[in-house]
């Protein structure tokens, strides 16, 4: 097991990544949950999905003297709404929840986002613990304190910053994840390596077979490195005023793809994968990375592919980036890698550059291109 | 004009109380809104009620170079819901709101609570300003950072702590308030005096005619003293772990009355008025105040009456106190005045004492009792 400390102005907690955590959760929470004086509160709630609970509910509950009260959120982005949050809050009231109750979010990113937000606003805030069950949720959404739900107008448009008491990322749970979900999640680790961790890039290049075969030691290493990268950034910039912006690498066009396809075609990690391909193109043209670095990083992305093919209009994608809520006051901030393992934010990426990048990216998505192929650029 | 500083671990801002603030709002916000670098952001939204906007919209807008975008919340507690918040958030998105937008909550307590919560969760938090238009909102709900909405199961069950950039309490706006609303609001000032400000008790005893006639100087003094009391408490105990609990004086049975009457019969201040009558009875029986102090304080409450008569069952009221979310883990905390101008919290008030108090209070509510009458207790 590896332990990663998250330490921001408003919260301090640990993320634990390793095997066998789920079966020993209760004593671990008691040790982590300093606000309870070493004991679980009278009422513990667990928000989960019916599928996860069917697979892992028994293991989850076995370390609790009294079984947590299970609340269910049906799977799918369409349930990530204020209406769901209201329904869950009402169920908690009926079951006797008070301001001292604990909520455990046990599931993928949607359960984590909804559960965190529910905890943030229930009686103006109760403590919660994250137990993420997908690779993506383990490396990304369970660190940073971002919680929230969607509006019909866009994703994550309402929410809170609310940090968990602790995060337990159990590698064993990933065994029931589909291959596609695992690969999509690994895009976040690819991103982590590109923007902040040269050694992770190399490890993921050299060990892709073990990683994709879910070798526990290899997965633990990738997950811990990815969490450590994000925690390091969040530690220094809790509210996304500057440094934290680099976590959005690949997200400008990634979000545009998700919006244009109405979040129905690609997994988030897959959209970010394509968004990184586009961003690498701009970085190469601007000279913040060399042609061979761009090729190496794009190959790394495809190593954890194949990313689903896209048939989209480049101009529409660029138009969709304008609605991105990450653009403050209309200025278009864009994350560019600088060499391998570093990145910066620029504010002068033009619509034309985005259009070029979108076209380049869409050319790579042609379904006749072989998966896991090698790209090679000409130097500028 | 009086200026009261609110200074908590998570926020620092000023509350301004005086005449003529509304017509000069824009430059005042620019001076207070340090995060904007001295300028209003591109998009300013104002959440208000149709009634308030019809009366005061023109005055409100006149100091803005560009009129704020008005959002409307219909009057009434039944609109204080997550559904309203979602609708308003969607309207903001459609109108181009981003993370740098400013929201002004311009109305009574419900507009303040909903507006503050909307600002708390819109894109995970945007800045907001409170411009309360009722006496109650000016002295109570605009200080302390509590925001939120109701669930069918109870009031304020979901919400956030989110402090405004500044609060502007314009005395002039109180001119259009109904007499009943003014008197109900003044119960909060009576409460402020009883628990924390002996001089305010005396001022309200000696100047009740000027106060009820809405003399601007008298009102400014009462409002500023009440805000100062609350700010002083909140400054020292932001999250209601201890000291802040005393602000709940009169609320145990006050909330019970509101619940049993489904929030339809009494204004909040009126319910708190009756709740204070009940709490004074317990304080007298326990000896934390003398009989003559109890009489004096109960008379002060009736001076700002008449409180509406109640026909309720005492046992039902006591049962309703058990559901109060302020009771942590089933312990019944109760605020008792200690002399005049001080108060403490006890945890051992029994159901029998509450029943006695409820019966005493209900006996005072008989409709044949004259308004503004003088009570007199026998010493124990």
HADDOCK unambig.tbl for C-alpha pairs under 7 A between the chains (distance, minus, plus):
assign (segid A and resid 90 and name CA) (segid B and resid 153 and name CA) 6.93 0.50 0.50
assign (segid A and resid 98 and name CA) (segid B and resid 325 and name CA) 6.56 0.50 0.50
assign (segid A and resid 98 and name CA) (segid B and resid 328 and name CA) 6.78 0.50 0.50
assign (segid A and resid 99 and name CA) (segid B and resid 328 and name CA) 6.69 0.50 0.50
assign (segid A and resid 100 and name CA) (segid B and resid 328 and name CA) 6.77 0.50 0.50
assign (segid A and resid 121 and name CA) (segid B and resid 158 and name CA) 5.04 0.50 0.50
assign (segid A and resid 121 and name CA) (segid B and resid 159 and name CA) 4.73 0.50 0.50
assign (segid A and resid 121 and name CA) (segid B and resid 160 and name CA) 5.55 0.50 0.50
assign (segid A and resid 122 and name CA) (segid B and resid 157 and name CA) 6.32 0.50 0.50
assign (segid A and resid 122 and name CA) (segid B and resid 158 and name CA) 4.67 0.50 0.50
assign (segid A and resid 122 and name CA) (segid B and resid 159 and name CA) 6.57 0.50 0.50
assign (segid A and resid 123 and name CA) (segid B and resid 157 and name CA) 4.84 0.50 0.50
assign (segid A and resid 123 and name CA) (segid B and resid 158 and name CA) 4.94 0.50 0.50
assign (segid A and resid 123 and name CA) (segid B and resid 159 and name CA) 6.20 0.50 0.50
assign (segid A and resid 124 and name CA) (segid B and resid 158 and name CA) 5.77 0.50 0.50
assign (segid A and resid 124 and name CA) (segid B and resid 159 and name CA) 4.48 0.50 0.50
assign (segid A and resid 124 and name CA) (segid B and resid 160 and name CA) 4.40 0.50 0.50
assign (segid A and resid 124 and name CA) (segid B and resid 161 and name CA) 6.40 0.50 0.50
assign (segid A and resid 125 and name CA) (segid B and resid 160 and name CA) 6.79 0.50 0.50
assign (segid A and resid 151 and name CA) (segid B and resid 90 and name CA) 6.98 0.50 0.50
assign (segid A and resid 153 and name CA) (segid B and resid 90 and name CA) 6.94 0.50 0.50
assign (segid A and resid 157 and name CA) (segid B and resid 122 and name CA) 6.30 0.50 0.50
assign (segid A and resid 157 and name CA) (segid B and resid 123 and name CA) 4.80 0.50 0.50
assign (segid A and resid 158 and name CA) (segid B and resid 121 and name CA) 5.04 0.50 0.50
assign (segid A and resid 158 and name CA) (segid B and resid 122 and name CA) 4.66 0.50 0.50
assign (segid A and resid 158 and name CA) (segid B and resid 123 and name CA) 4.90 0.50 0.50
assign (segid A and resid 158 and name CA) (segid B and resid 124 and name CA) 5.76 0.50 0.50
assign (segid A and resid 159 and name CA) (segid B and resid 121 and name CA) 4.71 0.50 0.50
assign (segid A and resid 159 and name CA) (segid B and resid 122 and name CA) 6.55 0.50 0.50
assign (segid A and resid 159 and name CA) (segid B and resid 123 and name CA) 6.17 0.50 0.50
assign (segid A and resid 159 and name CA) (segid B and resid 124 and name CA) 4.45 0.50 0.50
assign (segid A and resid 160 and name CA) (segid B and resid 121 and name CA) 5.54 0.50 0.50
assign (segid A and resid 160 and name CA) (segid B and resid 124 and name CA) 4.39 0.50 0.50
assign (segid A and resid 160 and name CA) (segid B and resid 125 and name CA) 6.78 0.50 0.50
assign (segid A and resid 161 and name CA) (segid B and resid 124 and name CA) 6.40 0.50 0.50
assign (segid A and resid 325 and name CA) (segid B and resid 98 and name CA) 6.42 0.50 0.50
assign (segid A and resid 328 and name CA) (segid B and resid 98 and name CA) 6.79 0.50 0.50
assign (segid A and resid 328 and name CA) (segid B and resid 99 and name CA) 6.60 0.50 0.50
assign (segid A and resid 328 and name CA) (segid B and resid 100 and name CA) 6.59 0.50 0.50
assign (segid A and resid 329 and name CA) (segid B and resid 100 and name CA) 6.82 0.50 0.50
